[in-house]
């Protein structure tokens, strides 16, 4: 389960294990009002626009640098200059091709724009561990790449 969904469930008293998982930064509990429930009933953390069941933004227009920072934080990533370089590149890729790049296309685009050293899958996986292309698209506020599960 993605870290974001895990944190969403940990703040809902209806989910098992709520009491043991309810602690947040500085011991504060995440309070979610009925207003913040999305159309499908998923809970969005305070300060985030509505998300789908996988943690992706429902509306691409809701993305901002602050939203990206919060999405990254929920996925245990502290965004650095190197992360932003990739996120900006992926957002430009989406604007040009109207699709989120899968890993192979992502590596090629990064190599073309940023050079061979950064245009390697291992570099991208170090910045965005796990399902790299999926995670980059999630934090960049883009739809999930077509071939990602």
Helices and strands as residue ranges (DSSP letters): H 3-10, H 18-21, G 25-27, G 34-36, G 60-62, H 65-74, H 81-97, H 103-114, H 121-127, H 132-139
